[in-house]
Amino acid sequence: MRAIGLHLFCSVKGGVGKSTLSVVAAKLLAKRGKVPVLVDTDMLGSSLADGLALCAPVVAETAAGLLDLEAQPTGQWFSLSETRELRQRRRDWLERNEDNETPFDSAVPPAYLNDALHYLVPDPRHDCSVAALLWKHETKDDVWYLPSSPLQVDAARAAPHAVGAGDDYDWIRRLSWVLDGVLEQKPEITDIVLDLPPGTWGFAHQILLLAGHLSRNNPLPAGYPNWSKRICWLVNPFIVTSRDRNDRIVAIEYFIEVRSALALLPLCNRLSGTPRSLRAEIRRDLPKALQALGIEDLLRVVPELPHSLGRIFTEGNVVVEEEEEIAKALRLDSYRSREGSS
C-alpha cells in the first residue's frame, strides 16, 4: 500500500502565517528527500502564484484555441515574467468570455487549481491531466505547486463553493479526484500539503472532516476515489494561530470541537514570548471543566523569524532559519512513524 503524507494547514483568520508555514513545510519535506506537491485551496482572491516566484506550465491548446485540460504535460514552463504577463491576459479573457468558448488571442494563459475543480469530467474514472497543471519555483526547490487563481472573476465563480460547499459537497469530491489525479499521474509524489482557506467553516471545515476519515482509513462514499486499499494516508493537520486572544480562543475552541474526528494540533506562529507563558494564557482561557486535561500542552510553536519567514511574499521565496526547530514543530521527522504499522 502506498503511503502518502497529507499535511493540512488551516486557521481561524487570515494573516497568521498559514500559507508561509505551508510553503516552509513543502520545502523542508523536499530537503528531506520527499517529493511534495503544495496545493493552494484559497480560491477567494489571494494566491501563492502571486506571492511566490512561480513559473506556470505551458498547457497545450485545443483546436479551438482553449486550454486542453486532457493533454499530457508539455514539459515546458513560462518564465516568471511571462507568467505574470499572461496572468493579465487570463483576466482580460475571462472578463469578456461568458461561454468558455472564446479562443485566446495569443499564448494560452496559466491554468490554476480552479480549472481542474471546474472541469466537467466526462468519465468518473478519467480525470483531467492534473500533472500538466503543476507549477514550479523560479529557483529549483524540488516542490510542485498547484496554486489557485488570484483573479477576482475566478474568485467570484469559486465563492459559492468555498463559502458553503452545498449538500452534495461537489468541490470536496472534485478536490479528492484532483488529488487522486496527481498521485496517479506522478507516482513519485510522496506528500501533499494543503494550504486551506482561512475560516473554520465551509470548504476548509469539510476538507478537515474528509482528512479525519482518511486518517482512519475509512472507505469514502460512492463517487469518491477508492483509496482504502490503495493508499495509506499519514495525516498531519494543524490549526495555525497567533498570540492574539481573539484568534487563539476561537482556534482552541475549534480544536476541541473536532479533536474526536481529527488529530488536529494547534500551532502558534510568530511567537515572541515564551511557550510557557502562552500555554498558561491558554489554560486560563479554558472552561474550568477542561483545565485539568492539559490541552495547552499539545500546543506547538514557531518562533518569530522576521528576517526569513516574514519576508517570504516580498522576496517571492523563503530561506528557513531554525530549520530543525520548525521541522520538529511541524512533525516533519515523525509523521511517518505510523507508516510501518498501517
Phi, psi and omega in degrees: 000135182281128179263125181236124173286133178236105184255122184241136178234114177239173179200161176287319183221170177279167174085009181262000177095017181299314180293322177301314181292328175298315179296314180299317179300315180297316182293320179289327174298316179298320179294340178267013175088004177276167177240093185264154168238129180259118182252119181266105186260011177276097186264020186255025167120354172241157188204145172296338179294332176272325186282326181256162177275072184261143178252128183280149176286150172279114181261138181296157178259151169281173178298335180274002178082026179249171175297128177264095185282358177255354182288150178291159179303139178279342183075015180235151178227147172289155172290169180299316180294320177296318180301315182289327175292317182291334174305316180292326179293323177297316180301312181297321181293316181295324182292335180253002184246110181257344185249003182058023181236003178279120183292155175289145182267004178203210181302141178298127184285173183300147172259146183236176174306323180307319182296320179291323181289329179273355184296129178274107186284115179289334181221119184300344178268000184225108181264178176290171181278082184298325181300333180284350184258002185280133179267168174219160181283148179303322175263123185305119178231005177064026174245136170266144182235141171231088185277158171275165180279136178272358188282140184299323180294324175290320180297319180297322179289328183275339189306314181301327180282323185284324182284316177210114189289354176087168184296330183267000177051045189296321181282333174296315178296317179297318180297322179299322178287327175296315178296321177298320178297318177301314184290323180288320186275341177230081185296348179281347181298133179247337187216144173241128176250122180253117173268102186277156177293153178296151181105137182257053181207174175057226186302314183298314181298318182291325176295321179294321176295321175300317179298326177298318176297318182294324181295335178260006180057036178283140173297141179272162181297166176303141181098350177256162176300147177268088185266342193301334181252358183249325189229133171261111182274124176259091191274131185226082189257145179225145165251115186273128181225181179232184179281348180301129186296322182291343177267310189290329180296313180294321179297316179292322177298318179293319177304315179295321183297320188257001189296336178284338181262336185206135180281063181283135179247137173285138183228112179271124182257152177060041181285120180260341177267206179260145176303325182297315181293322178295318179296324177295321178295317179297318181298320180294331180285339184286148171302150183303327181294339183256352186293337182274357184277345180073028181302323183297337181287345178280346182298135172249154186229147171240124183292161177288120181231072187295338183272356176232288182296326183289348184250011188301317186266358169269329180259351177076011180197176180218136170248119192274122167273161177051046187303313183293323180295317180291318178300323177293316179298326181269005177059030186287343178256006183225348186295336180274008179295339179275351187298316184292335182264001183265000000 
